[in-house]
Amino acid sequence: MQELIRAIDRIALTTDLTVRAEQVAKLDAGPMKKLGDKYSLAETKLELYGFAAATKEVNTLSDTLIVVWDGLRANPADAVNLDQSHRDYDKALEALKKALKKLR
């Protein structure tokens, strides 16, 4: 979760639009797929472990990040609003912490 949001944040917060376009192309050429695969595996494990609330929040974050990433891919020069993805990240992290506390 952290790796994926950090990767998108780094690109979205890059102010040099040429560099941003290069970063989008570089990640789109393969690394983003690997991050997505890792994220999907983590989501699946949460579901298998019965962490329904955490799974729901992580899925919501995933949906939000896909919108941001698709926007960057379509036009790297567009302004990017990361507010919703950060709110969803905070909710997902809190849900994960609650799920893990129940294991004690």
ZAZA-407975 format. One record per residue: residue in one letter; x, y, z of N, C-alpha, C, O in turn. Coordinates in steps of 0.2 Angstrom, whole numbers. Example, Ala and Ser with C-alpha at 12.3 -4.5 7.8 and 13.67 -1.06 7.14 Angstrom:
// residues 2
<node koltor="A" n_c1="66" n_c2="-28" n_c3="39" ca_c1="62" ca_c2="-22" ca_c3="39" c_c1="66" c_c2="-16" c_c3="39" o_c1="71" o_c2="-17" o_c3="42"/>
<node koltor="S" n_c1="64" n_c2="-11" n_c3="35" ca_c1="68" ca_c2="-5" ca_c3="36" c_c1="64" c_c2="0" c_c3="39" o_c1="67" o_c2="6" o_c3="40"/>
END
This chain:
// residues 104
<node koltor="M" n_c1="4" n_c2="-6" n_c3="0" ca_c1="0" ca_c2="0" ca_c3="0" c_c1="4" c_c2="6" c_c3="0" o_c1="3" o_c2="11" o_c3="-4"/>
<node koltor="Q" n_c1="9" n_c2="6" n_c3="4" ca_c1="14" ca_c2="12" ca_c3="5" c_c1="18" c_c2="13" c_c3="-1" o_c1="19" o_c2="19" o_c3="-4"/>
<node koltor="E" n_c1="20" n_c2="8" n_c3="-4" ca_c1="24" ca_c2="8" ca_c3="-10" c_c1="20" c_c2="11" c_c3="-16" o_c1="23" o_c2="15" o_c3="-20"/>
<node koltor="L" n_c1="14" n_c2="9" n_c3="-17" ca_c1="10" ca_c2="11" ca_c3="-22" c_c1="8" c_c2="19" c_c3="-22" o_c1="9" o_c2="23" o_c3="-26"/>
<node koltor="I" n_c1="6" n_c2="21" n_c3="-16" ca_c1="4" ca_c2="28" ca_c3="-15" c_c1="10" c_c2="32" c_c3="-15" o_c1="10" o_c2="38" o_c3="-18"/>
<node koltor="R" n_c1="16" n_c2="30" n_c3="-13" ca_c1="22" ca_c2="34" ca_c3="-13" c_c1="24" c_c2="35" c_c3="-20" o_c1="26" o_c2="40" o_c3="-22"/>
<node koltor="A" n_c1="24" n_c2="30" n_c3="-24" ca_c1="26" ca_c2="30" ca_c3="-31" c_c1="21" c_c2="35" c_c3="-35" o_c1="24" o_c2="39" o_c3="-39"/>
<node koltor="I" n_c1="15" n_c2="35" n_c3="-34" ca_c1="10" ca_c2="39" ca_c3="-37" c_c1="11" c_c2="47" c_c3="-34" o_c1="11" o_c2="51" o_c3="-38"/>
<node koltor="D" n_c1="12" n_c2="47" n_c3="-28" ca_c1="14" ca_c2="54" ca_c3="-25" c_c1="20" c_c2="57" c_c3="-28" o_c1="20" o_c2="63" o_c3="-30"/>
<node koltor="R" n_c1="25" n_c2="53" n_c3="-28" ca_c1="32" ca_c2="56" ca_c3="-31" c_c1="31" c_c2="59" c_c3="-38" o_c1="33" o_c2="64" o_c3="-40"/>
<node koltor="I" n_c1="27" n_c2="55" n_c3="-42" ca_c1="26" ca_c2="57" ca_c3="-49" c_c1="21" c_c2="63" c_c3="-49" o_c1="23" o_c2="68" o_c3="-52"/>
<node koltor="A" n_c1="16" n_c2="63" n_c3="-46" ca_c1="11" ca_c2="68" ca_c3="-46" c_c1="13" c_c2="75" c_c3="-43" o_c1="11" o_c2="80" o_c3="-45"/>
<node koltor="L" n_c1="18" n_c2="74" n_c3="-38" ca_c1="21" ca_c2="80" ca_c3="-35" c_c1="27" c_c2="83" c_c3="-39" o_c1="29" o_c2="88" o_c3="-37"/>
<node koltor="T" n_c1="29" n_c2="80" n_c3="-44" ca_c1="34" ca_c2="82" ca_c3="-48" c_c1="32" c_c2="88" c_c3="-52" o_c1="27" o_c2="88" o_c3="-56"/>
<node koltor="T" n_c1="35" n_c2="94" n_c3="-51" ca_c1="33" ca_c2="100" ca_c3="-55" c_c1="35" c_c2="101" c_c3="-62" o_c1="32" o_c2="104" o_c3="-66"/>
<node koltor="D" n_c1="41" n_c2="98" n_c3="-63" ca_c1="44" ca_c2="98" ca_c3="-70" c_c1="40" c_c2="93" c_c3="-74" o_c1="40" o_c2="87" o_c3="-74"/>
<node koltor="L" n_c1="36" n_c2="96" n_c3="-79" ca_c1="31" ca_c2="92" ca_c3="-83" c_c1="35" c_c2="87" c_c3="-87" o_c1="32" o_c2="81" o_c3="-89"/>
<node koltor="T" n_c1="41" n_c2="89" n_c3="-90" ca_c1="44" ca_c2="84" ca_c3="-94" c_c1="47" c_c2="78" c_c3="-90" o_c1="46" o_c2="72" o_c3="-92"/>
<node koltor="V" n_c1="49" n_c2="79" n_c3="-84" ca_c1="52" ca_c2="74" ca_c3="-79" c_c1="46" c_c2="70" c_c3="-77" o_c1="46" o_c2="64" o_c3="-77"/>
<node koltor="R" n_c1="40" n_c2="73" n_c3="-76" ca_c1="34" ca_c2="69" ca_c3="-74" c_c1="32" c_c2="64" c_c3="-80" o_c1="31" o_c2="59" o_c3="-78"/>
<node koltor="A" n_c1="32" n_c2="67" n_c3="-86" ca_c1="30" ca_c2="63" ca_c3="-91" c_c1="35" c_c2="57" c_c3="-92" o_c1="33" o_c2="51" o_c3="-94"/>
<node koltor="E" n_c1="41" n_c2="58" n_c3="-91" ca_c1="46" ca_c2="53" ca_c3="-91" c_c1="45" c_c2="48" c_c3="-86" o_c1="46" o_c2="42" o_c3="-87"/>
<node koltor="Q" n_c1="44" n_c2="50" n_c3="-80" ca_c1="42" ca_c2="45" ca_c3="-74" c_c1="36" c_c2="41" c_c3="-75" o_c1="36" o_c2="35" o_c3="-74"/>
<node koltor="V" n_c1="31" n_c2="44" n_c3="-78" ca_c1="25" ca_c2="40" ca_c3="-80" c_c1="26" c_c2="35" c_c3="-85" o_c1="24" o_c2="29" o_c3="-84"/>
<node koltor="A" n_c1="30" n_c2="37" n_c3="-90" ca_c1="32" ca_c2="32" ca_c3="-95" c_c1="36" c_c2="26" c_c3="-92" o_c1="35" o_c2="20" o_c3="-94"/>
<node koltor="K" n_c1="41" n_c2="28" n_c3="-88" ca_c1="45" ca_c2="23" ca_c3="-85" c_c1="41" c_c2="18" c_c3="-81" o_c1="42" o_c2="12" o_c3="-81"/>
<node koltor="L" n_c1="37" n_c2="21" n_c3="-76" ca_c1="33" ca_c2="16" ca_c3="-72" c_c1="28" c_c2="12" c_c3="-76" o_c1="27" o_c2="6" o_c3="-74"/>
<node koltor="D" n_c1="25" n_c2="15" n_c3="-81" ca_c1="20" ca_c2="12" ca_c3="-85" c_c1="23" c_c2="6" c_c3="-89" o_c1="20" o_c2="2" o_c3="-91"/>
<node koltor="A" n_c1="30" n_c2="6" n_c3="-90" ca_c1="33" ca_c2="1" ca_c3="-94" c_c1="34" c_c2="-5" c_c3="-90" o_c1="37" o_c2="-10" o_c3="-93"/>
<node koltor="G" n_c1="32" n_c2="-6" n_c3="-84" ca_c1="33" ca_c2="-12" ca_c3="-81" c_c1="32" c_c2="-11" c_c3="-73" o_c1="29" o_c2="-15" o_c3="-70"/>
<node koltor="P" n_c1="36" n_c2="-7" n_c3="-70" ca_c1="36" ca_c2="-6" ca_c3="-63" c_c1="29" c_c2="-5" c_c3="-59" o_c1="28" o_c2="-8" o_c3="-54"/>
<node koltor="M" n_c1="25" n_c2="-2" n_c3="-63" ca_c1="18" ca_c2="0" ca_c3="-60" c_c1="14" c_c2="-7" c_c3="-60" o_c1="10" o_c2="-8" o_c3="-55"/>
<node koltor="K" n_c1="15" n_c2="-11" n_c3="-65" ca_c1="12" ca_c2="-18" ca_c3="-65" c_c1="14" c_c2="-22" c_c3="-59" o_c1="10" o_c2="-25" o_c3="-56"/>
<node koltor="K" n_c1="20" n_c2="-22" n_c3="-57" ca_c1="23" ca_c2="-26" ca_c3="-52" c_c1="20" c_c2="-23" c_c3="-45" o_c1="18" o_c2="-27" o_c3="-41"/>
<node koltor="L" n_c1="20" n_c2="-16" n_c3="-45" ca_c1="17" ca_c2="-13" ca_c3="-38" c_c1="10" c_c2="-15" c_c3="-38" o_c1="7" o_c2="-17" o_c3="-32"/>
<node koltor="G" n_c1="6" n_c2="-15" n_c3="-43" ca_c1="-1" ca_c2="-17" ca_c3="-44" c_c1="-2" c_c2="-24" c_c3="-42" o_c1="-7" o_c2="-26" o_c3="-38"/>
<node koltor="D" n_c1="2" n_c2="-29" n_c3="-44" ca_c1="2" ca_c2="-36" ca_c3="-42" c_c1="3" c_c2="-37" c_c3="-35" o_c1="0" o_c2="-41" o_c3="-32"/>
<node koltor="K" n_c1="8" n_c2="-33" n_c3="-32" ca_c1="9" ca_c2="-34" ca_c3="-25" c_c1="3" c_c2="-31" c_c3="-21" o_c1="2" o_c2="-34" o_c3="-16"/>
<node koltor="Y" n_c1="1" n_c2="-26" n_c3="-23" ca_c1="-5" ca_c2="-23" ca_c3="-20" c_c1="-11" c_c2="-28" c_c3="-20" o_c1="-14" o_c2="-29" o_c3="-15"/>
<node koltor="S" n_c1="-12" n_c2="-31" n_c3="-26" ca_c1="-18" ca_c2="-36" ca_c3="-27" c_c1="-17" c_c2="-42" c_c3="-22" o_c1="-22" o_c2="-44" o_c3="-19"/>
<node koltor="L" n_c1="-11" n_c2="-44" n_c3="-22" ca_c1="-9" ca_c2="-50" ca_c3="-17" c_c1="-11" c_c2="-48" c_c3="-10" o_c1="-14" o_c2="-52" o_c3="-6"/>
<node koltor="A" n_c1="-9" n_c2="-42" n_c3="-8" ca_c1="-10" ca_c2="-40" ca_c3="-1" c_c1="-18" c_c2="-39" c_c3="0" o_c1="-20" o_c2="-42" o_c3="6"/>
<node koltor="E" n_c1="-21" n_c2="-37" n_c3="-5" ca_c1="-29" ca_c2="-36" ca_c3="-4" c_c1="-32" c_c2="-43" c_c3="-3" o_c1="-36" o_c2="-44" o_c3="1"/>
<node koltor="T" n_c1="-29" n_c2="-48" n_c3="-7" ca_c1="-32" ca_c2="-55" ca_c3="-7" c_c1="-30" c_c2="-58" c_c3="0" o_c1="-35" o_c2="-61" o_c3="3"/>
<node koltor="K" n_c1="-24" n_c2="-57" n_c3="3" ca_c1="-23" ca_c2="-60" ca_c3="9" c_c1="-27" c_c2="-57" c_c3="15" o_c1="-29" o_c2="-60" o_c3="19"/>
<node koltor="L" n_c1="-28" n_c2="-50" n_c3="14" ca_c1="-33" ca_c2="-47" ca_c3="19" c_c1="-40" c_c2="-51" c_c3="19" o_c1="-43" o_c2="-52" o_c3="25"/>
<node koltor="E" n_c1="-42" n_c2="-52" n_c3="13" ca_c1="-49" ca_c2="-55" ca_c3="13" c_c1="-49" c_c2="-62" c_c3="15" o_c1="-53" o_c2="-64" o_c3="19"/>
<node koltor="L" n_c1="-43" n_c2="-66" n_c3="14" ca_c1="-43" ca_c2="-73" ca_c3="16" c_c1="-42" c_c2="-73" c_c3="24" o_c1="-45" o_c2="-78" o_c3="27"/>
<node koltor="Y" n_c1="-39" n_c2="-68" n_c3="27" ca_c1="-38" ca_c2="-68" ca_c3="34" c_c1="-45" c_c2="-66" c_c3="37" o_c1="-45" o_c2="-66" o_c3="44"/>
<node koltor="G" n_c1="-50" n_c2="-64" n_c3="34" ca_c1="-56" ca_c2="-62" ca_c3="37" c_c1="-56" c_c2="-54" c_c3="39" o_c1="-60" o_c2="-53" o_c3="43"/>
<node koltor="F" n_c1="-52" n_c2="-50" n_c3="37" ca_c1="-51" ca_c2="-43" ca_c3="38" c_c1="-56" c_c2="-39" c_c3="34" o_c1="-53" o_c2="-36" o_c3="29"/>
<node koltor="A" n_c1="-62" n_c2="-40" n_c3="35" ca_c1="-67" ca_c2="-37" ca_c3="30" c_c1="-67" c_c2="-29" c_c3="30" o_c1="-67" o_c2="-27" o_c3="24"/>
<node koltor="A" n_c1="-67" n_c2="-26" n_c3="35" ca_c1="-66" ca_c2="-19" ca_c3="35" c_c1="-60" c_c2="-16" c_c3="32" o_c1="-60" o_c2="-11" o_c3="28"/>
<node koltor="A" n_c1="-54" n_c2="-19" n_c3="34" ca_c1="-48" ca_c2="-17" ca_c3="31" c_c1="-48" c_c2="-19" c_c3="23" o_c1="-46" o_c2="-14" o_c3="19"/>
<node koltor="T" n_c1="-51" n_c2="-24" n_c3="21" ca_c1="-51" ca_c2="-26" ca_c3="14" c_c1="-55" c_c2="-20" c_c3="10" o_c1="-53" o_c2="-18" o_c3="5"/>
<node koltor="K" n_c1="-61" n_c2="-19" n_c3="13" ca_c1="-65" ca_c2="-13" ca_c3="10" c_c1="-61" c_c2="-7" c_c3="9" o_c1="-62" o_c2="-4" o_c3="4"/>
<node koltor="E" n_c1="-58" n_c2="-5" n_c3="15" ca_c1="-54" ca_c2="2" ca_c3="14" c_c1="-48" c_c2="1" c_c3="9" o_c1="-47" o_c2="6" o_c3="6"/>
<node koltor="V" n_c1="-45" n_c2="-4" n_c3="9" ca_c1="-39" ca_c2="-5" ca_c3="5" c_c1="-42" c_c2="-5" c_c3="-3" o_c1="-39" o_c2="-2" o_c3="-7"/>
<node koltor="N" n_c1="-48" n_c2="-8" n_c3="-4" ca_c1="-51" ca_c2="-8" ca_c3="-10" c_c1="-53" c_c2="-1" c_c3="-12" o_c1="-52" o_c2="1" o_c3="-18"/>
<node koltor="T" n_c1="-55" n_c2="3" n_c3="-8" ca_c1="-57" ca_c2="9" ca_c3="-9" c_c1="-51" c_c2="13" c_c3="-11" o_c1="-51" o_c2="17" o_c3="-16"/>
<node koltor="L" n_c1="-46" n_c2="13" n_c3="-7" ca_c1="-39" ca_c2="16" ca_c3="-9" c_c1="-37" c_c2="14" c_c3="-16" o_c1="-35" o_c2="18" o_c3="-20"/>
<node koltor="S" n_c1="-37" n_c2="8" n_c3="-18" ca_c1="-35" ca_c2="5" ca_c3="-24" c_c1="-39" c_c2="9" c_c3="-30" o_c1="-36" o_c2="11" o_c3="-35"/>
<node koltor="D" n_c1="-46" n_c2="9" n_c3="-29" ca_c1="-50" ca_c2="12" ca_c3="-34" c_c1="-48" c_c2="20" c_c3="-35" o_c1="-48" o_c2="22" o_c3="-40"/>
<node koltor="T" n_c1="-46" n_c2="23" n_c3="-29" ca_c1="-44" ca_c2="30" ca_c3="-29" c_c1="-38" c_c2="31" c_c3="-33" o_c1="-37" o_c2="35" o_c3="-37"/>
<node koltor="L" n_c1="-33" n_c2="27" n_c3="-31" ca_c1="-26" ca_c2="27" ca_c3="-35" c_c1="-27" c_c2="25" c_c3="-42" o_c1="-23" o_c2="28" o_c3="-46"/>
<node koltor="I" n_c1="-31" n_c2="21" n_c3="-44" ca_c1="-32" ca_c2="19" ca_c3="-51" c_c1="-34" c_c2="26" c_c3="-55" o_c1="-32" o_c2="27" o_c3="-60"/>
<node koltor="V" n_c1="-39" n_c2="29" n_c3="-52" ca_c1="-41" ca_c2="35" ca_c3="-55" c_c1="-35" c_c2="40" c_c3="-56" o_c1="-34" o_c2="43" o_c3="-62"/>
<node koltor="V" n_c1="-31" n_c2="41" n_c3="-51" ca_c1="-26" ca_c2="46" ca_c3="-51" c_c1="-21" c_c2="43" c_c3="-56" o_c1="-18" o_c2="47" o_c3="-61"/>
<node koltor="W" n_c1="-19" n_c2="37" n_c3="-56" ca_c1="-14" ca_c2="34" ca_c3="-61" c_c1="-16" c_c2="35" c_c3="-68" o_c1="-13" o_c2="36" o_c3="-73"/>
<node koltor="D" n_c1="-23" n_c2="33" n_c3="-69" ca_c1="-25" ca_c2="33" ca_c3="-76" c_c1="-25" c_c2="40" c_c3="-79" o_c1="-24" o_c2="42" o_c3="-85"/>
<node koltor="G" n_c1="-26" n_c2="45" n_c3="-74" ca_c1="-26" ca_c2="52" ca_c3="-76" c_c1="-19" c_c2="54" c_c3="-78" o_c1="-18" o_c2="58" o_c3="-83"/>
<node koltor="L" n_c1="-14" n_c2="52" n_c3="-74" ca_c1="-7" ca_c2="54" ca_c3="-76" c_c1="-5" c_c2="50" c_c3="-82" o_c1="-1" o_c2="53" o_c3="-86"/>
<node koltor="R" n_c1="-7" n_c2="44" n_c3="-83" ca_c1="-5" ca_c2="41" ca_c3="-90" c_c1="-8" c_c2="44" c_c3="-96" o_c1="-5" o_c2="45" o_c3="-101"/>
<node koltor="A" n_c1="-15" n_c2="47" n_c3="-95" ca_c1="-18" ca_c2="50" ca_c3="-100" c_c1="-15" c_c2="57" c_c3="-102" o_c1="-14" o_c2="59" o_c3="-108"/>
<node koltor="N" n_c1="-13" n_c2="60" n_c3="-97" ca_c1="-10" ca_c2="67" ca_c3="-98" c_c1="-6" c_c2="69" c_c3="-92" o_c1="-9" o_c2="72" o_c3="-87"/>
<node koltor="P" n_c1="0" n_c2="67" n_c3="-92" ca_c1="5" ca_c2="69" ca_c3="-87" c_c1="5" c_c2="76" c_c3="-85" o_c1="7" o_c2="78" o_c3="-79"/>
<node koltor="A" n_c1="3" n_c2="81" n_c3="-89" ca_c1="4" ca_c2="88" ca_c3="-88" c_c1="-2" c_c2="91" c_c3="-84" o_c1="-2" o_c2="96" o_c3="-81"/>
<node koltor="D" n_c1="-8" n_c2="87" n_c3="-83" ca_c1="-13" ca_c2="89" ca_c3="-79" c_c1="-12" c_c2="89" c_c3="-72" o_c1="-8" o_c2="86" o_c3="-69"/>
<node koltor="A" n_c1="-15" n_c2="94" n_c3="-69" ca_c1="-15" ca_c2="95" ca_c3="-61" c_c1="-18" c_c2="89" c_c3="-58" o_c1="-22" o_c2="86" o_c3="-61"/>
<node koltor="V" n_c1="-15" n_c2="87" n_c3="-53" ca_c1="-17" ca_c2="81" ca_c3="-49" c_c1="-19" c_c2="82" c_c3="-42" o_c1="-15" o_c2="86" o_c3="-39"/>
<node koltor="N" n_c1="-25" n_c2="80" n_c3="-40" ca_c1="-27" ca_c2="82" ca_c3="-33" c_c1="-26" c_c2="75" c_c3="-30" o_c1="-29" o_c2="70" o_c3="-31"/>
<node koltor="L" n_c1="-22" n_c2="75" n_c3="-24" ca_c1="-21" ca_c2="69" ca_c3="-21" c_c1="-24" c_c2="69" c_c3="-14" o_c1="-23" o_c2="64" o_c3="-10"/>
<node koltor="D" n_c1="-29" n_c2="74" n_c3="-13" ca_c1="-32" ca_c2="74" ca_c3="-6" c_c1="-36" c_c2="68" c_c3="-5" o_c1="-36" o_c2="65" o_c3="0"/>
<node koltor="Q" n_c1="-40" n_c2="65" n_c3="-10" ca_c1="-44" ca_c2="59" ca_c3="-9" c_c1="-40" c_c2="53" c_c3="-8" o_c1="-42" o_c2="49" o_c3="-3"/>
<node koltor="S" n_c1="-35" n_c2="52" n_c3="-11" ca_c1="-31" ca_c2="47" ca_c3="-11" c_c1="-27" c_c2="47" c_c3="-4" o_c1="-26" o_c2="41" o_c3="-1"/>
<node koltor="H" n_c1="-25" n_c2="52" n_c3="-1" ca_c1="-22" ca_c2="53" ca_c3="5" c_c1="-27" c_c2="51" c_c3="11" o_c1="-26" o_c2="48" o_c3="16"/>
<node koltor="R" n_c1="-34" n_c2="54" n_c3="10" ca_c1="-39" ca_c2="52" ca_c3="15" c_c1="-40" c_c2="45" c_c3="15" o_c1="-41" o_c2="41" o_c3="20"/>
<node koltor="D" n_c1="-41" n_c2="42" n_c3="9" ca_c1="-42" ca_c2="35" ca_c3="8" c_c1="-36" c_c2="30" c_c3="11" o_c1="-37" o_c2="25" o_c3="14"/>
<node koltor="Y" n_c1="-30" n_c2="33" n_c3="10" ca_c1="-24" ca_c2="29" ca_c3="13" c_c1="-25" c_c2="29" c_c3="21" o_c1="-24" o_c2="24" o_c3="24"/>
<node koltor="D" n_c1="-26" n_c2="35" n_c3="24" ca_c1="-27" ca_c2="36" ca_c3="31" c_c1="-32" c_c2="31" c_c3="33" o_c1="-31" o_c2="28" o_c3="39"/>
<node koltor="K" n_c1="-38" n_c2="30" n_c3="30" ca_c1="-43" ca_c2="26" ca_c3="32" c_c1="-41" c_c2="19" c_c3="32" o_c1="-42" o_c2="15" o_c3="36"/>
<node koltor="A" n_c1="-38" n_c2="17" n_c3="26" ca_c1="-35" ca_c2="10" ca_c3="25" c_c1="-30" c_c2="8" c_c3="31" o_c1="-30" o_c2="3" o_c3="33"/>
<node koltor="L" n_c1="-26" n_c2="13" n_c3="32" ca_c1="-21" ca_c2="11" ca_c3="37" c_c1="-24" c_c2="10" c_c3="44" o_c1="-22" o_c2="6" o_c3="48"/>
<node koltor="E" n_c1="-29" n_c2="15" n_c3="46" ca_c1="-32" ca_c2="14" ca_c3="52" c_c1="-36" c_c2="7" c_c3="52" o_c1="-36" o_c2="4" o_c3="58"/>
<node koltor="A" n_c1="-39" n_c2="5" n_c3="47" ca_c1="-43" ca_c2="-1" ca_c3="47" c_c1="-38" c_c2="-7" c_c3="48" o_c1="-39" o_c2="-12" o_c3="51"/>
<node koltor="L" n_c1="-32" n_c2="-6" n_c3="45" ca_c1="-27" ca_c2="-12" ca_c3="45" c_c1="-24" c_c2="-12" c_c3="52" o_c1="-24" o_c2="-18" o_c3="55"/>
<node koltor="K" n_c1="-23" n_c2="-7" n_c3="56" ca_c1="-21" ca_c2="-6" ca_c3="63" c_c1="-26" c_c2="-10" c_c3="67" o_c1="-25" o_c2="-14" o_c3="71"/>
<node koltor="K" n_c1="-33" n_c2="-8" n_c3="66" ca_c1="-38" ca_c2="-11" ca_c3="70" c_c1="-38" c_c2="-18" c_c3="69" o_c1="-39" o_c2="-22" o_c3="74"/>
<node koltor="A" n_c1="-38" n_c2="-21" n_c3="63" ca_c1="-38" ca_c2="-28" ca_c3="62" c_c1="-32" c_c2="-32" c_c3="65" o_c1="-33" o_c2="-37" o_c3="68"/>
<node koltor="L" n_c1="-26" n_c2="-29" n_c3="65" ca_c1="-21" ca_c2="-32" ca_c3="68" c_c1="-21" c_c2="-32" c_c3="76" o_c1="-19" o_c2="-36" o_c3="79"/>
<node koltor="K" n_c1="-24" n_c2="-27" n_c3="78" ca_c1="-25" ca_c2="-26" ca_c3="86" c_c1="-29" c_c2="-32" c_c3="88" o_c1="-28" o_c2="-34" o_c3="94"/>
<node koltor="K" n_c1="-34" n_c2="-34" n_c3="84" ca_c1="-39" ca_c2="-39" ca_c3="86" c_c1="-35" c_c2="-46" c_c3="86" o_c1="-38" o_c2="-51" o_c3="89"/>
<node koltor="L" n_c1="-29" n_c2="-46" n_c3="84" ca_c1="-26" ca_c2="-53" ca_c3="84" c_c1="-22" c_c2="-54" c_c3="91" o_c1="-20" o_c2="-60" o_c3="92"/>
<node koltor="R" n_c1="-22" n_c2="-49" n_c3="95" ca_c1="-18" ca_c2="-50" ca_c3="101" c_c1="-22" c_c2="-54" c_c3="106" o_c1="-20" o_c2="-55" o_c3="111"/>
END
